[in-house]
Amino acid sequence: MDYYSRQISELIEELSKLPGVGNKSAQRLAFYLINRPMEDVQKLSDTIIGARKNVRYCKQCWTLTDQELCPICSNPKRDRTTIMVVEDTRDLAAYEKIGKYEGVYHVLHGAISPMLGVGPGDIKLKELMVRLQGDVREVIIATNSSLEGETTAMYISKLIKPTGIKVSRIASGVPVGGDLEYIDEVTLLRALEGRVEL
Amino acid sequence: MDYYSRQISELIEELSKLPGVGNKSAQRLAFYLINRPMEDVQKLSDTIIGARKNVRYCKQCWTLTDQELCPICSNPKRDRTTIMVVEDTRDLAAYEKIGKYEGVYHVLHGAISPMLGVGPGDIKLKELMVRLQGDVREVIIATNSSLEGETTAMYISKLIKPTGIKVSRIASGVPVGGDLEYIDEVTLLRALEGRVEL
């Protein structure tokens, strides 16, 4: 990229390392940033550095947070006897957006994947088992409906069953508003198997 | 976004101000950055601040550069008697990528748009006219093929004609590899009008 001067090329290169940012978007972002007021750019930079420095795992549910305990774990109104197990912090956010779930969470930071060499020891599973020694009535497994998510769900369920704690899995089937015609076969089969009496 | 702790929410908010970055992508970027090694994040931040601080206009062609003169204007091999006029630095880069153009550039930083209230005084047009007092043989107008680009091209051409300097416009027509069936009518008409004898 010697048609751009060095600092512009470097900025484009750094930005194109970001996920989902190709060379074209990186150029667009670079020129956008170069043309912004200095204080805006400084604020972006400070926010990135600040978050990177201070964000850590919640010592209870292992989500990412800037305090020792995340806003959910430190909320006395949440039901600590129900734990929803999710793969990452964004999955937690997806459920929190609905605002209907009143229990707490446990963030695994991944899913078991023999293909990618991710074993049970590579996700926050031991940490979940430790939490189950407290007063827990139900563990809701809300890992993704992918091969890895399902494998992880099966694994966790087998692990918890002997403790006598109720284990459930979020339902899998046709999404609301989904047109049967466009839904894949596995989902259709799953929806059939999981049919509920009316 | 109170399901994320403050610093994470702030980071997502800052990132979603970037062009082409929606809330979902901002979340993805935020968690990516939080999980990167500190030195990578520091380097990104430093590169942004550095570029913002040091990048300015080339005092000759007005492209963005971190030196007084851009790499093209300071290259003695470039033909200073041919000036290609483009709307922005990325358009310059698009032509430089091909590596066939040997002249220099002039970056307008915009195009005349009565709709958006951008007049001839709002783009680097006066600066172009000053350059034309030197030894210039041809001005190639390579503004976009949009309404604004065409208006700007017409305006510049009328301004330069009296000086006796040759003014040309890059060709407009069916893109190479383009399937006639999918090309819009205006382009088809333009291609017909601009037909070349074989």
Interface residues (C-beta under 8 A of the other chain):
Chain A: M1 D2 Y3 Y4 S5 R6 Q7 I8 E10 L11 E14 L15 K17 L18 P19 G20 S25 Q27 R28 L29 A30 F31 Y32 L33 I34 R36 M38 D40 V41 Q42 K43 L44 S45 T47 I48 I49 G50 A51 R52 K53 N54 V55 L64 T65 D66 Q67 C70 P71 I72 D88 T89 R90 L92 A93 E96 K97
Chain B: M1 D2 Y3 Y4 S5 R6 Q7 I8 E10 L11 E14 L15 K17 L18 P19 G20 S25 Q27 R28 L29 A30 F31 Y32 L33 I34 R36 M38 D40 V41 Q42 K43 L44 S45 T47 I48 I49 G50 A51 R52 K53 N54 V55 L64 T65 D66 Q67 C70 P71 I72 D88 T89 R90 L92 A93 E96 K97
